[in-house]
Amino acid sequence: MLNLSIGRPPFGGSTWQVVTIATGWLVLLFVGAYLITPASVLTLVMADLAVTEATAAALVSTPQVAATVIGIPVGIYLDRIESRAAVPAAASILLAGSVGDWFAASGGRVSLLIATRLLAGVGMFVLWVVSIDVASSTFPPDRRATATSVIISGYPAGYALGQLGAPRLADIVGWPGVFPLFGGAVLLTSLVFYVVVGRVSRFQTATDPMTRAEFGRVLRNRNVWAVVAVTILGYSLYMVFNSWMPTYITRRFGVSLAESGAFVALFPAVGILARPTGGWLSDTVFTQRRRPVFAASFVGATALAVAMFYSATIAVLVAMLVLAGAFIQLQIGLMYQSIQEFVDPTAAGTAVSLASVAGWLGSFVAPVVAGELVSITGTYAVLFVFAAGLGVVGALTVWQMAESGTPSASA
């Protein structure tokens, strides 16, 4: 996937590099806004489609389901083509899915809405993988983790945009009309991204497609699977708090769900700063070492999970929650750079796809497991025990893994 170089020197040098990251950030901003739209208008979705909360909420994660299913084959395919060329096609697929969403939702066709969201998920995944690759290959090795972390911070920013903007847009165009608005924004920014990417040369310029033997080496690389494990655990920890804390705060302190949701919204929002900070710390403070940031992320989150368990006031709990969001998201972004450093450049797309699928898998499974634990024990306090356990296992995994930033990392 890293055969993006067009054989020309960069125009404007570092200026075009920054513009590349900025436009990629905007692409992921609108992708995130599109994906979260059903969650921000959930009551309208349930009323108009006459579906349960569970069905309405499932519409939020449907694109990620598609990404999980097609992730590895798409990653392999992207390693065999000039992935820059896939950007307009992927954005067009997402736009087609979003227009289909509008058509299906307007007609009350739930099955069709699920299908069109699945289609959009294919475009979403391609844009995600290509954005990460472009970020890491646009900058030299000592700045790649920072660049990757910055560009993917557009995703939580998109969640914030969707949560804030979708209800207001729904008042103007109706909630089904919000989907193609964000889908159109994805296409427009993707076209700009496509043009800008062509104006910078790549620091990694692998031109040969990944062979079957190289793919086998990826699958046999225990360091790759260590990053996969870290990614599953990191996203699991992230989603346990993200999905269950509104309910916990409501039950524990008697506030409304709307109020608790506003408090918990700070948890992902802090990632806009925390994700780039994690990359910068790894590149600059720790001189391209990745493990110290992974370790700090898990250890800090574990300590804060314990602190939240003993929090007696909502103010203290929310403060601890925001700090936990910052610690957990230090490593999100670093995951995708680290896994690329363990493989040959021709397999970078496959590696990023593995990490992406792992992250979405953790996002799906962890909230379900947490819910089962609450059901079995009859107390929401078990959430903090579960979160602390994930943090401890994550820290132990990091302790055992190799350092991807060293020259021998891909051996």
C-alpha angles and dihedrals in degrees: 000000000000096000091105097121114115095194098251128113116251116273109231094000113226092012092066090045090057092045089052092055092043094053092044088051090054091050091055090042091062093038089057092046091052093048096050096044096101091054093053093053098032096135091053091048092052093046098046097041096036092228133140125258090256093054093045092048090049088064088067094059098037095096090051089052089057090048092052092051098045098029102102098042090047091049090052090049092050089053088060099051141047094274094201087072090058093063100082091041092051092047090049090053091051091048091049089051092049092050087049088052090056092049094046096043093047090054095043092242104151097177091052090047090055090049094050091047088053089052091051088051090065091057091043093055095050092050090049095052096042092048091054092047093048091050094050096044097044093065133050119260095267091061104034099097090051092049093048092048092048095050095049091049083078087075099065088039086057090052089055091047091050094047092049102033106037096067091050093047089047089060088059106036102014122256095277089057092059092072098065091041091061091037090055091049089053091054094048095048091043091057090052089046090051092053095045094049088058090060098062128064120228127246089213111052108174106162103176117088119244112271126220089253091054090050088052090052090053091053092047094048107107090196090061090053090048089059089046089054092047090049093051091048094044095051091042090056090046094051097044089064095036095052105035108031096081090058093043093051091048093051096040100045104020097238122142121270089244091055094046090047090055090052093048092048086074089064098070094028092065087064090076086075102022097057096055089042091057091052092046092050091051095047099039113021097034095034097239095318111138104187097072091059093045090050094047090049095054097038093048093047091048093052091048092049088057091046091051090052089061097038110125100186132050092234092058092043094052091047090052090046093054091049090049089052089053094049095045094049095050087085099043104100093024088071092065094047094045095053091052090055091061095058140054113274090247089064097047094109092051090049093050089047091053091052092045093051089047091052094050091045090056090046091056101041104040098061090049092050090047090052091051091050091052090049093049097044098034093224134095090212087083087073090073092048090051092047092049090049091053089049093051093048089047092052091049091050091052090049090056098043127093124248108260093198093068123095091245094052096106095046 
